Amino acid sequence: MNLYLKDWHHLKITDITMEMVVDKHTKISQTNKSHANITLKLFSAIYNYHRTTVNKLIKQQRLTQIF
């Protein structure tokens, strides 16, 4: 992640677009396709974990605010 996604470290995860992911995969694939696949699979797992965790927290906050 540090090697290939270093230029994304300053970004919020929600600011990363699908177009950016596709471009990054294309760029990494030029040197090593398996590294591109592994790097973006890991990113996808982190992104999905973040998405589900944040959604759960937002729902909990809404319920807390209602009651």
Helices and strands as residue ranges (DSSP letters): G 6-8, G 13-15, H 18-29, H 33-66
